[in-house]
Amino acid sequence: MLKSMITTSLITLALLMSGCGGDTEGESVLETQKMLDDGDFSGVISKLEGSANSDDDYINLASAYMGHSGLTLTNLVTSILNANDQNSNDSTFANFIKAVSDTTSPTALSDLRKSTSNYKEIIGSGCDNATLLTTPQKDICLFVGLSNMGSAAVAINFLTGSISSFGLGNGIDNKLTASICAMGYAATGTIDSGCTIADTAPINFLQSGKTYDSFDVVVNGETFYYLKNDANRTITTSGYCSNTNFSTRTEIKQASYYACPLNELTGEDDFTTTGVLVEVLNDGLGAISGAGSEDIAVGVDEFRCEIINETFDGTSCSSTRDVSEIDIVNYLKQQNQ
């Protein structure tokens, strides 16, 4: 039923947002829709990236990027609702993170950011004014919010050694401890107890033309590798690669390989750990609130309430403030015990 509702919403949205067009345009739309139905997300991206110029194009491109991430609107909604329904001692947001992380691809964070960006080509900042939105616009706001919430889950997954044990109280995750230490060290230069840190030489990645400071974090005898930018934020990385070619990216650390930045593109802002989380959480929460989908809005408000360590009464949070960087760090510490 849920899948049917969302599929119907997407079809209705496309019809309302676009005109009928000529025969050639109609054939192209049908071709794109078939590619999406067949799961040829890369084909849709190749067809539309750089040439999208209509609401229809942006909807299809956003859908393709979400599909390429390994997620769908349906499983994001299901994961939110199930996270809040589970009878466990886990954080509901932790339940959501684990459910989403089970299905994502290695490029999920980048894909979801692009999905959000394409939806925003249609709505802009309109989700901030919920009372002025039409029903199709509210649908777009919901999709923006869901894409952002997926991004938050994926970003946290990158920080952990084992997402399956996140928040279960099964003891310390060494990688998550190291990630928390790295964020604090990058921001303030201080070193938390439980880890030791050694600065290493700056690394210039030749393909992107970007240079980062680097440092190693040791927790319980295990070494983890981090990069930070000039704004003193840790860079989101995935695996290891040489500094000459991102295509060497691998999960296994090799000699002369470094923590590999997730964003490989020249001229684009990097994904920074706390920066991404603050942005996508607050933007996602606001967009879903603007969409007017009550069940989903209540679910994500409970997530926010847990992250900012306030009281949730079953329908609303005792505070309406945004999530801050320190909230995120404290939440991660609470889940790593």
Buried (B, 14 or more C-beta within 10 A) or exposed (E): EEEEEBBEBBEEBBEEBBEEEEEEBEEBBEEBBEBBEEEBBEBBBEBBBEEBEBBBBBBBBBBBBBBBBBBBBBBBBBBBBBBBEEEEEBBBBBBBBBBBBEBBBBBBBBBBBBBBBBBBBBBEEBBBEBEEBEEBBBBBBBBBBBBBBBBBBBBBBBBBBEBEBBBBEEEEBBBBBBBBBBBBBBBEEEEBEEBEBEEEEEBEBEBBEBBBBBBBBBBEEEEBBBBBBEEBBBBBBBBBBBBEEBEBBEEEEEEEBBBBBBBBEEEEEBBBBBBBBBBBBBBBBBBBBBBBBEEBBBBBBBBBBBBBEBEBEEEBBEEEEBBBBEBBBBBBBBBBE
